[in-house]
Amino acid sequence: MTRKIFFTLFFVLCPLSISLAQNEMFKALFMYNFTKNVEWPADMRQGDFVIAVLGDSPVIGELQKVAASKKVGQQSIVIKKVDNVGAIDKCHILYLPAGKSGDFGAVLSKTEGKPILLVTDKDGLAQQGACINYVTVGGKLNFEINKARFQKQGLQMSGALANLGIVI
């Protein structure tokens, strides 16, 4: 119930006019909250919880702030910057910033069938195969959820996540 209230408050408090830094902060916080509403296979619940970001993005700094004070269950959060698609390795979440969306097809192929939550940030990418895609709706940051992609990746989402996002 607390998670539902937390997500709801985020949607109410995320106006379009927020600065880029605030926008990146909200994206990082959303990603952290996704970890509470997505279940990875048992073998992914050991060791560090890895959030990878393809290329340079201001969200890296925001994710590092979250990682410094939060955990995913008993797992410490590690933020990795990945320079190219070939360097994508074992991770729980892979964030593809809008500026790297040209690599989407290669990223999709690289992550196919692996328990990786692919989070993107460009209109239309959820329909093309991202698990979650950030969108702005009515001037507020929101996210689309590709339920079929979750299943293909071997991930399970909570009902709360499905209720808060836009399921496509």
Sequence and secondary structure as in RCSB ss.txt:
>XXXX:A:sequence
MTRKIFFTLFFVLCPLSISLAQNEMFKALFMYNFTKNVEWPADMRQGDFVIAVLGDSPVIGELQKVAASKKVGQQ
SIVIKKVDNVGAIDKCHILYLPAGKSGDFGAVLSKTEGKPILLVTDKDGLAQQGACINYVTVGGKLNFEINKARF
QKQGLQMSGALANLGIVI
>XXXX:A:secstr
 HHHHHHHHHHHT BTTS HHHHHHHHHHHHHHHHHHEE  GGGSSS EEEEEES  THHHHHHHHHHH EETTE
EEEEEEE SGGG  S SEEEE GGGGGGHHHHHHHHTTSS EEEE STTHHHHT SEEEEEETTEEEEEE HHHH
HHTT EE HHHHHHSEE 
